[in-house]
Amino acid sequence: MKKILALLALGLSTLGVSAQAQMADHNHALMMAVEGAHRSDANKARDVYRHPYETLTFFGVQPNHTVLEMWPGAGWFTEILAPYLRDNGKLIAATYDRSDNPPPPPTCAMPSPTLTHSLPAMQSCTAVWK
């Protein structure tokens, strides 16, 4: 019985390593977006806790998808998703003004998906990167 359990545990651990290796090879574009020089050091430091590659792979995000990011906050995922989806997909970042008297929604004309702007300025609007 102990031998069977040991072999089962060894087999499962080998499958896990093999699946991780295949996953890393499978989506090179996503890995490049996660590791890109365009990302802030502060956001990269959070990757160890938030596991962006594994999370986006789990949800099956592909470069040709349309992704709706609700309440993007400071843009931690936006910083990864914008360059990943830039060529063939679309990123929609949506938020709302929670005050009692919200101003009219601004026009969100983004010059490019390279995130040269600050996301706090986008509060109360929906921006679409294409």
N, CA and C of each residue as an Amber inpcrd file, in Angstrom:
protein
   390
   0.8230000  -1.1870000   0.0000000   0.0000000   0.0000000   0.0000000
   0.8740000   1.2610000   0.0000000   1.9360000   1.2380000   0.8180000
   2.8240000   2.3960000   0.8850000   3.5280000   2.6230000  -0.4490000
   3.8860000   1.5130000  -1.1300000   4.5350000   1.6340000  -2.4340000
   3.5910000   2.2600000  -3.4560000   2.3340000   1.8750000  -3.4150000
   1.3500000   2.4280000  -4.3530000   1.1780000   3.9270000  -4.1060000
   1.0680000   4.3140000  -2.8400000   0.9210000   5.7300000  -2.5070000
   2.1540000   6.5290000  -2.9200000   3.3390000   5.9480000  -2.6950000
   4.5790000   6.6350000  -3.0670000   4.6580000   6.8100000  -4.5830000
   4.3020000   5.7620000  -5.3370000   4.3190000   5.8670000  -6.7950000
   3.2710000   6.8630000  -7.2960000   2.1220000   6.8560000  -6.6730000
   1.0740000   7.8010000  -7.0450000   1.5250000   9.2350000  -6.7850000
   2.1210000   9.4820000  -5.6260000   2.6140000  10.8200000  -5.2910000
   3.7140000  11.2470000  -6.2670000   4.6210000  10.3440000  -6.5880000
   5.6860000  10.6540000  -7.5390000   5.1200000  10.9530000  -8.9150000
   4.1570000  10.1660000  -9.3380000   3.5250000  10.3880000 -10.6440000
   2.8060000  11.7170000 -10.7080000   2.0670000  12.0440000  -9.6620000
   1.3440000  13.3200000  -9.6360000   2.3020000  14.5120000  -9.6080000
   3.3890000  14.3910000  -8.8400000   4.3410000  15.5000000  -8.7990000
   5.0300000  15.6780000 -10.1450000   5.3060000  14.5890000 -10.8400000
   5.9080000  14.6640000 -12.1680000   4.9450000  15.3120000 -13.1540000
   3.6690000  14.9610000 -13.0690000   2.6660000  15.5780000 -13.9380000
   2.5840000  17.0740000 -13.6980000   2.6620000  17.4940000 -12.4440000
   2.6010000  18.9190000 -12.1230000   3.7600000  19.6800000 -12.7290000
   4.9620000  19.1370000 -12.6030000   6.1400000  19.7840000 -13.1770000
   6.0320000  19.8250000 -14.6960000   5.5910000  18.7170000 -15.2850000
   5.4490000  18.6550000 -16.7330000   4.4020000  19.6420000 -17.2230000
   3.2810000  19.7500000 -16.5330000   2.2260000  20.6840000 -16.9350000
   2.7150000  22.1270000 -16.8200000   3.4740000  22.4320000 -15.7550000
   4.0050000  23.7910000 -15.6000000   4.9910000  24.1100000 -16.7200000
   5.8250000  23.1560000 -17.0690000   6.7910000  23.3870000 -18.1470000
   6.0690000  23.6160000 -19.4690000   5.0390000  22.8150000 -19.7430000
   4.2810000  22.9910000 -20.9750000   3.5560000  24.3330000 -20.9740000
   3.0220000  24.7340000 -19.8160000   2.3050000  25.9880000 -19.7250000
   3.2570000  27.1560000 -20.0060000   4.4640000  27.0940000 -19.4670000
   5.4360000  28.1690000 -19.6770000   5.8360000  28.2610000 -21.1460000
   5.9600000  27.1130000 -21.8190000   6.3190000  27.1120000 -23.2270000
   5.1380000  27.5120000 -24.1060000   3.9440000  27.2240000 -23.6620000
   2.7510000  27.4140000 -24.4750000   2.4360000  28.8830000 -24.7500000
   2.5790000  29.7580000 -23.7760000   2.1500000  31.1320000 -23.9440000
   3.3050000  32.1110000 -23.7300000   4.2060000  32.1050000 -24.6720000
   5.3870000  32.9640000 -24.5910000   4.9910000  34.4440000 -24.6010000
   3.9790000  34.8060000 -25.3770000   3.5600000  36.2150000 -25.4640000
   3.0710000  36.7220000 -24.1150000   2.3410000  35.9050000 -23.3850000
   1.8660000  36.3150000 -22.0610000   3.0350000  36.4560000 -21.1010000
   3.9670000  35.5260000 -21.1570000   5.1430000  35.6180000 -20.2870000
   5.9320000  36.8950000 -20.5750000   6.0410000  37.2690000 -21.8390000
   6.7540000  38.5010000 -22.1960000   6.0110000  39.7310000 -21.6610000
   4.6930000  39.7040000 -21.6760000   3.9140000  40.8240000 -21.1440000
   4.0930000  40.9270000 -19.6300000   4.1580000  39.8000000 -18.9540000
   4.3470000  39.7870000 -17.5000000   5.7440000  40.2680000 -17.1320000
   6.7440000  39.8570000 -17.8900000   8.1300000  40.1790000 -17.5630000
   8.6360000  41.4460000 -18.2560000   7.7870000  42.1270000 -19.0070000
   8.2090000  43.2580000 -19.8200000   8.8010000  44.4320000 -19.0510000
   9.6920000  45.1410000 -19.7300000  10.3490000  46.3150000 -19.1490000
   9.3820000  47.4790000 -18.9610000   8.2160000  47.4260000 -19.6030000
   7.2180000  48.4880000 -19.4790000   6.5530000  48.4940000 -18.1020000
   6.6750000  47.4200000 -17.3380000   6.0130000  47.3160000 -16.0370000
   6.8100000  48.0010000 -14.9420000   6.1090000  48.6140000 -14.0160000
   6.7740000  49.3080000 -12.9120000   7.4080000  48.2970000 -11.9610000
   8.4710000  48.7080000 -11.3040000   9.1320000  47.8310000 -10.3350000
   8.2040000  47.4810000  -9.1800000   7.3910000  48.4360000  -8.7620000
   6.4550000  48.1770000  -7.6570000   5.4490000  47.0900000  -8.0390000
   4.9510000  47.1360000  -9.2600000   3.9970000  46.1160000  -9.6880000
   4.6680000  44.7650000  -9.8860000   5.8690000  44.7580000 -10.4150000
   6.6020000  43.4960000 -10.5770000   6.8600000  42.8340000  -9.2260000
   7.1060000  43.6430000  -8.2100000   7.3710000  43.1100000  -6.8720000
   6.1470000  42.3740000  -6.3240000   4.9640000  42.7310000  -6.7500000
   3.7310000  42.0850000  -6.2810000   3.4540000  40.7630000  -6.9950000
   4.1560000  40.5020000  -8.0840000   3.9120000  39.2810000  -8.8630000
   4.0820000  38.0140000  -8.0330000   5.0130000  38.0260000  -7.1050000
   5.2740000  36.8410000  -6.2950000   4.0390000  36.4650000  -5.4780000
   3.1930000  37.4230000  -5.1660000   1.9790000  37.1650000  -4.3900000
   0.7410000  36.9840000  -5.2660000   0.7340000  37.6120000  -6.4410000
  -0.4690000  37.6250000  -7.2690000  -0.4210000  36.6460000  -8.4430000
   0.7460000  36.1440000  -8.7860000   0.9180000  35.1230000  -9.8230000
   0.1680000  35.4640000 -11.1230000   0.5720000  36.5410000 -11.8050000
  -0.1890000  36.9710000 -12.9800000  -0.2110000  35.9660000 -14.1240000
   0.9030000  35.3230000 -14.3980000   0.9390000  34.3680000 -15.5060000
  -0.0100000  33.2100000 -15.2340000   0.0900000  32.6470000 -14.0430000
  -0.7440000  31.5120000 -13.6870000  -2.2290000  31.8990000 -13.6600000
  -2.5290000  33.0950000 -13.1490000  -3.9170000  33.5510000 -13.0590000
  -4.5360000  33.7250000 -14.4390000  -3.8370000  34.4300000 -15.3250000
  -4.3730000  34.6770000 -16.6610000  -4.4310000  33.3950000 -17.4880000
  -3.5000000  32.4830000 -17.2550000  -3.5330000  31.1910000 -17.9310000
  -4.7170000  30.3630000 -17.4230000  -4.9550000  30.4040000 -16.1200000
  -6.0890000  29.6860000 -15.5440000  -7.4090000  30.1480000 -16.1650000
  -7.5580000  31.4590000 -16.3650000  -8.7790000  31.9870000 -16.9490000
  -8.8150000  31.8450000 -18.4690000  -7.7370000  31.3560000 -19.0550000
  -7.7190000  31.0780000 -20.4840000  -7.6350000  32.3060000 -21.3660000
  -7.0810000  33.3980000 -20.8600000  -6.9810000  34.6300000 -21.6490000
  -6.0160000  34.4140000 -22.8070000  -6.4800000  34.7170000 -24.0020000
  -5.6910000  34.5770000 -25.2260000  -5.5010000  35.9530000 -25.8620000
  -4.4620000  36.1340000 -26.6830000  -4.1720000  37.4530000 -27.2520000
  -5.2270000  37.9830000 -28.2220000  -6.1800000  37.1600000 -28.6220000
  -7.2360000  37.6240000 -29.5220000  -8.5650000  37.8410000 -28.7850000
  -8.5630000  37.7570000 -27.4760000  -9.7800000  37.9190000 -26.6830000
 -10.0940000  39.3890000 -26.4270000 -11.3400000  39.6360000 -26.0680000
 -11.7480000  40.9210000 -25.5120000 -11.8700000  40.7090000 -24.0130000
 -11.1520000  41.5110000 -23.2390000 -11.1300000  41.3720000 -21.7860000
 -11.7240000  42.6290000 -21.1640000 -12.6880000  42.4470000 -20.2800000
 -13.2770000  43.5460000 -19.5270000 -12.6650000  43.5330000 -18.1430000
 -11.9080000  44.5720000 -17.8240000 -11.2860000  44.6890000 -16.5080000
 -12.1300000  45.6480000 -15.6790000 -12.8030000  45.1020000 -14.6750000
 -13.6590000  45.9140000 -13.8140000 -12.8290000  46.5340000 -12.7010000
 -13.0100000  47.8210000 -12.4820000 -12.3210000  48.5720000 -11.4340000
 -10.8180000  48.3200000 -11.4810000 -10.1540000  48.8190000 -12.5030000
  -8.7300000  48.5260000 -12.6880000  -7.8100000  49.1030000 -11.6210000
  -8.3060000  49.9700000 -10.7740000  -7.4710000  50.4920000  -9.6910000
  -6.2340000  51.1780000 -10.2350000  -5.0770000  50.7820000  -9.7330000
  -3.8170000  51.3970000 -10.1550000  -3.2490000  50.7530000 -11.4190000
  -3.9050000  49.7350000 -11.9440000  -3.5050000  49.1940000 -13.2320000
  -2.5470000  48.0300000 -13.2180000  -2.5090000  47.2560000 -12.1420000
  -1.5810000  46.1380000 -12.0750000  -1.8420000  45.1440000 -13.2010000
  -3.0890000  44.6930000 -13.3970000  -3.4000000  43.7890000 -14.5110000
  -3.3760000  44.5270000 -15.8460000  -3.8060000  45.7840000 -15.8600000
  -3.8330000  46.5630000 -17.1050000  -2.4440000  46.6420000 -17.7180000
  -1.4620000  46.7960000 -16.8810000  -0.0780000  46.8980000 -17.3160000
   0.3870000  45.6280000 -18.0380000  -0.2160000  44.5100000 -17.7280000
   0.1020000  43.2360000 -18.3860000  -0.8180000  43.0140000 -19.5910000
  -2.0980000  43.2560000 -19.3850000  -3.0800000  42.9470000 -20.4180000
  -2.9900000  43.8560000 -21.6430000  -2.7130000  45.1480000 -21.4510000
  -2.6940000  46.0880000 -22.5850000  -1.6950000  45.6630000 -23.6690000
  -0.4440000  45.3980000 -23.3250000   0.4750000  44.9690000 -24.3990000
   0.1790000  43.5620000 -24.9080000  -0.3440000  42.6990000 -24.0650000
  -0.6520000  41.3290000 -24.4720000  -1.7930000  41.3070000 -25.4950000
  -2.7910000  42.1540000 -25.3160000  -3.9610000  42.1770000 -26.1870000
  -3.8530000  43.1870000 -27.3290000  -2.8200000  44.0060000 -27.3240000
  -2.6940000  45.1340000 -28.2430000  -2.9160000  44.7830000 -29.7160000
  -2.2890000  43.7560000 -30.2330000  -2.3170000  43.4810000 -31.6690000
  -3.6110000  42.8450000 -32.1680000  -4.1600000  41.8940000 -31.4230000
  -5.3050000  41.1380000 -31.9210000  -6.5200000  41.1220000 -31.0050000
  -6.3860000  41.6440000 -29.8080000  -7.4820000  41.6070000 -28.8540000
  -7.9590000  42.9940000 -28.4910000  -8.6850000  43.0500000 -27.4050000
  -9.1960000  44.3390000 -26.9300000  -9.2570000  44.2930000 -25.4090000
  -8.8590000  45.3980000 -24.7610000  -8.9480000  45.5340000 -23.3120000
  -9.9030000  46.6700000 -23.0110000 -10.9120000  46.3770000 -22.2200000
 -11.8580000  47.3960000 -21.7920000 -11.6960000  47.5460000 -20.2860000
 -11.3160000  48.7290000 -19.8440000 -11.1660000  49.0130000 -18.4150000
 -12.3650000  49.8450000 -17.9850000 -13.1530000  49.3400000 -17.0390000
 -14.3880000  50.0170000 -16.6350000 -14.3980000  50.2840000 -15.1380000
 -14.8300000  51.4700000 -14.7880000 -14.9720000  51.8490000 -13.3910000
 -16.1250000  52.8320000 -13.2830000 -16.4180000  53.2960000 -12.1360000
 -17.4910000  54.2640000 -11.9600000 -17.1720000  55.1780000 -10.7940000
 -17.8190000  56.3280000 -10.7800000 -17.6620000  57.2930000  -9.7030000
 -18.6770000  56.9540000  -8.6260000 -18.2010000  56.6500000  -7.4260000
 -19.0950000  56.2290000  -6.3550000 -19.5870000  57.3920000  -5.5070000
 -19.3050000  58.6220000  -5.9040000 -19.7630000  59.7590000  -5.1120000
 -21.2630000  59.9780000  -5.3100000 -21.8470000  60.8250000  -4.4630000
 -23.2790000  61.1090000  -4.5600000 -23.6250000  61.9680000  -5.7660000
 -22.6690000  62.7360000  -6.2490000 -22.9220000  63.6480000  -7.3560000
 -21.8260000  63.4880000  -8.4170000 -21.8630000  62.3880000  -9.1740000
 -20.7720000  62.1490000 -10.1290000 -20.8170000  63.1440000 -11.2820000
 -19.6420000  63.5320000 -11.7700000 -19.5940000  64.4130000 -12.9390000
 -19.9810000  63.6300000 -14.1930000 -20.2760000  64.3260000 -15.2890000
 -20.5660000  63.5900000 -16.5320000 -19.3310000  62.8130000 -16.9740000
 -19.5300000  61.6720000 -17.6120000 -18.3690000  60.8650000 -18.0120000
 -17.4930000  61.5900000 -19.0160000 -16.1850000  61.5440000 -18.8230000
 -15.2670000  62.1810000 -19.7730000 -15.1040000  61.3340000 -21.0230000
 -14.5620000  61.9460000 -22.0460000 -14.2070000  61.2040000 -23.2490000
 -12.8700000  60.5390000 -22.9940000 -12.7760000  59.2840000 -23.2800000
 -11.5500000  58.5340000 -22.9890000 -10.8240000  58.2180000 -24.2860000
 -10.1430000  59.1570000 -24.8250000  -9.3630000  58.9270000 -26.0410000
  -7.9390000  58.6040000 -25.6180000  -7.5710000  57.3630000 -25.7270000
  -6.2340000  56.9290000 -25.3300000  -5.3090000  56.9730000 -26.5430000
  -4.1570000  57.6130000 -26.4200000  -3.2460000  57.7170000 -27.5520000
  -2.6760000  56.3820000 -28.0030000  -2.4310000  55.4760000 -27.0790000
  -1.8830000  54.1700000 -27.4330000  -2.0330000  53.2500000 -26.2360000
  -1.8870000  51.9450000 -26.4280000  -2.0190000  51.0210000 -25.3040000
  -0.7130000  50.8220000 -24.5450000   0.2180000  51.7590000 -24.6590000
   1.5080000  51.5580000 -24.0260000   1.5460000  52.0630000 -22.5880000
   0.4120000  52.5360000 -22.0940000   0.2890000  52.9660000 -20.7090000
   1.2210000  54.1180000 -20.3630000   1.2970000  55.1110000 -21.2340000
   2.0980000  56.2830000 -20.9300000   1.2980000  57.2550000 -20.0790000
   0.0450000  56.9360000 -19.8090000  -0.8180000  57.7790000 -18.9920000
  -0.9490000  57.1880000 -17.5950000  -1.5430000  57.9500000 -16.7100000
  -1.7690000  57.5030000 -15.3460000  -3.2030000  57.0300000 -15.2060000
  -3.4060000  55.8550000 -14.6600000  -4.7630000  55.3210000 -14.5340000
  -5.6610000  56.1130000 -13.5970000  -5.1620000  56.7300000 -12.4990000
  -6.0830000  57.4980000 -11.6660000  -6.8060000  58.5930000 -12.4460000
  -6.2170000  59.1140000 -13.4980000  -6.8820000  60.1280000 -14.3180000
  -8.0490000  59.5370000 -15.0870000  -8.1180000  58.2070000 -15.1780000
  -9.1860000  57.5490000 -15.9220000 -10.3990000  57.2410000 -15.0670000
 -10.3750000  57.5750000 -13.7860000 -11.5200000  57.2740000 -12.9490000
 -12.7840000  57.8700000 -13.5590000 -13.8740000  57.1900000 -13.4350000
 -15.1880000  57.5890000 -13.9530000 -15.2890000  57.4990000 -15.4580000
 -14.5490000  56.6430000 -16.0790000 -14.6870000  56.4810000 -17.5240000
 -14.4080000  55.0380000 -17.9000000 -14.7390000  54.7260000 -19.0970000
 -14.4120000  53.4310000 -19.6650000 -13.4390000  53.6680000 -20.8000000
 -12.3360000  52.9810000 -20.7960000 -11.3390000  53.1470000 -21.8510000
 -11.2250000  51.8350000 -22.6020000 -11.1030000  51.9340000 -23.8910000
 -10.9490000  50.7570000 -24.7250000  -9.6260000  50.8590000 -25.4560000
  -8.7930000  49.8260000 -25.2950000  -7.5360000  49.7670000 -26.0380000
  -7.7280000  48.8460000 -27.2070000  -7.3430000  49.2710000 -28.3590000
  -7.4110000  48.4080000 -29.5440000  -6.2020000  48.6570000 -30.3950000
